[in-house]
C-alpha cells in the first residue's frame, strides 16, 4: 500500500515537472514578446506625444494627455491579450477581450452625454467665432463667455450672475452678439452671417 502511494506521488511530481518543462519555451517567448512590445509601445507613445505637441496648441495639454492615455490603454491591453495568447492562455485572452468589449459598450452608453459635451467642447474651443469675452445668446442665456471648458461653458449674464451650460446644449444653436459686427448664428453645422 505504501509503495502504491509513493507511486502516485512520484507520478504526480513527474507530471508537474514535465508540464513546467513544456511551458518554459512558451513563457520565455512571452517574456521576449513583452520586452519587444514594451519597447515598441514606448516608441509609439513618444511619436504620438510629439505629433500631438505639434498639432495641438500649448493650452490644450488636457487633450494631449487624454488622447495619450486612451491610446496607451488600448495599446497595453492589446499587448496583455497577445501575451496571454502566446503563453497558451487563448481562452482567457478571448474571454477578457469579450468582457472588455461589453464593459466599454456599457461605459460609453452611460457616459454618452459626457462624451457629447466633450466633443462639443472641442468644437467650441476651436471655433474662432466663440471665445471668452464674446457676447452670445445660447438658448435662454444671453451674456459674455467667461470660460470654455471641456464639458461646460461659463457665462456672465446681464445681471452679473454666472451661468453654466453644457457644451452640447450650446453647440446646437448659439448666436454671437456683437455691436460692431453683424451677428453670427450657428445651427449645428450650418453657419449664417
C-alpha positions in Angstrom: 0.0 0.0 0.0 2.9 2.4 0.9 4.5 1.6 -2.5 1.3 2.5 -4.3 1.1 5.9 -2.5 4.7 6.7 -3.4 4.0 5.7 -7.0 1.1 8.1 -7.2 3.2 10.9 -5.6 6.1 10.2 -7.9 3.8 10.2 -11.0 2.3 13.5 -9.9 5.8 15.1 -9.4 7.0 13.7 -12.8 3.9 15.1 -14.5 4.3 18.5 -12.8 7.9 18.7 -13.8 7.1 17.7 -17.4 4.4 20.3 -17.6 6.7 23.0 -16.3 9.4 21.9 -18.7 6.9 22.0 -21.6 5.8 25.5 -20.6 9.2 27.1 -20.3 9.6 27.8 -24.1 6.2 29.5 -24.2 6.9 31.6 -21.1 10.3 32.6 -22.5 8.6 33.5 -25.8 6.0 35.5 -23.9 8.7 37.4 -21.9 10.6 38.2 -25.1 7.4 39.4 -26.6 6.7 41.6 -23.6 10.1 43.3 -23.8 9.8 43.9 -27.5 6.2 45.1 -27.3 7.1 47.4 -24.4 9.9 49.0 -26.5 7.5 49.4 -29.4 4.8 50.8 -27.2 7.2 53.4 -25.8 8.3 54.3 -29.3 4.6 54.6 -30.5 3.8 56.8 -27.4 6.8 59.0 -28.0 5.9 59.6 -31.6 2.3 60.2 -30.7 3.2 62.8 -28.0 5.5 64.6 -30.5 2.7 64.6 -33.1 0.2 65.9 -30.6 2.6 68.6 -29.3 3.0 69.9 -32.9 -0.7 69.7 -33.8 -2.4 70.9 -30.6 -1.5 74.3 -29.1 0.2 74.8 -25.7 -3.0 75.5 -23.9 -4.5 72.1 -24.9 -2.4 70.0 -22.5 -5.5 68.3 -21.2 -6.4 67.0 -24.7 -2.9 65.7 -25.4 -2.9 63.8 -22.1 -6.4 62.4 -22.7 -5.6 61.2 -26.2 -2.2 59.7 -25.0 -3.9 57.9 -22.1 -6.6 56.4 -24.3 -4.1 55.2 -26.9 -1.8 53.8 -24.2 -4.6 51.9 -22.5 -5.7 50.3 -25.8 -2.1 49.5 -26.7 -1.2 47.9 -23.4 -4.5 46.0 -23.2 -3.7 44.5 -26.7 -0.2 43.7 -25.6 -1.6 41.9 -22.5 -4.1 39.9 -24.5 -1.3 38.9 -27.0 0.9 37.8 -24.1 -1.8 35.6 -22.7 -2.3 34.1 -26.2 1.5 33.5 -26.6 1.8 31.7 -23.3 -1.1 29.4 -24.2 -4.0 31.0 -22.4 -6.0 31.7 -25.5 -9.4 31.1 -23.9 -8.6 33.6 -21.1 -7.4 36.2 -23.6 -10.6 35.7 -25.6 -12.8 36.0 -22.5 -11.0 39.1 -21.3 -11.3 40.7 -24.8 -15.1 40.0 -24.9 -15.6 41.2 -21.4 -13.7 44.4 -22.1 -15.8 45.0 -25.2 -19.0 44.7 -23.2 -17.6 46.9 -20.5 -16.6 49.5 -23.0 -20.0 49.4 -24.5 -21.7 49.9 -21.1 -19.3 52.7 -20.1 -19.8 54.5 -23.5 -23.5 54.3 -23.2 -23.6 55.6 -19.6 -21.1 58.4 -20.5 -22.7 59.3 -23.8 -23.8 62.8 -22.5 -20.4 63.5 -21.1 -18.8 62.4 -24.4 -21.2 64.6 -26.4 -20.3 67.6 -24.1 -16.6 66.9 -24.6 -16.8 66.6 -28.3 -18.9 69.8 -28.5 -16.4 71.5 -26.1 -13.5 70.7 -28.6 -15.5 72.3 -31.4 -16.4 75.3 -29.3 -12.8 75.8 -28.2 -11.6 75.6 -31.8 -14.4 77.9 -33.1 -12.9 81.4 -33.8 -16.4 82.9 -33.5 -16.9 81.6 -30.0 -14.3 82.8 -27.5 -14.0 84.1 -24.0 -15.1 87.7 -23.9 -17.6 87.4 -26.7 -21.3 88.3 -26.1 -23.5 85.4 -27.2 -27.1 84.1 -26.9 -27.2 80.4 -26.3 -30.7 79.1 -25.6 -32.2 81.1 -22.7 -28.9 82.7 -21.7 -27.6 86.0 -23.0 -24.2 87.1 -21.7 -20.5 87.2 -22.0 -18.5 84.0 -22.4 -16.2 83.8 -19.3 -14.6 80.3 -19.9 -14.9 77.4 -22.2 -14.1 74.1 -20.6 -14.1 70.6 -21.9 -17.7 69.8 -20.8 -19.2 73.1 -19.9 -19.1 76.8 -20.7 -19.4 79.6 -18.1 -21.3 82.8 -19.0 -21.6 86.1 -17.1 -25.2 87.1 -17.8 -26.6 90.6 -17.9 -27.4 90.6 -14.2 -23.8 89.7 -13.3 -24.6 86.1 -12.4 -22.5 83.2 -13.5 -24.5 80.7 -15.7 -23.1 77.3 -16.6 -24.4 75.4 -19.6 -23.3 72.1 -21.1 -21.3 72.4 -24.4 -23.6 70.0 -26.3 -26.6 72.3 -25.5 -24.7 75.4 -26.6 -23.3 73.8 -29.8 -26.8 73.0 -31.1 -27.7 76.7 -31.5 -26.0 79.9 -30.4 -25.7 83.5 -31.7 -22.8 85.8 -31.3 -24.0 89.3 -30.4 -21.5 91.9 -31.4 -22.4 95.6 -31.7 -19.5 96.3 -34.1 -20.1 93.3 -36.4 -23.1 91.5 -37.8 -24.5 88.7 -35.6 -23.3 85.2 -36.4 -25.8 82.4 -35.8 -24.9 78.8 -35.7 -27.4 76.0 -36.0 -25.5 72.7 -35.6 -23.0 72.6 -38.6 -24.6 75.4 -40.6 -23.3 79.0 -40.0 -25.1 82.1 -41.4 -23.9 85.6 -41.3 
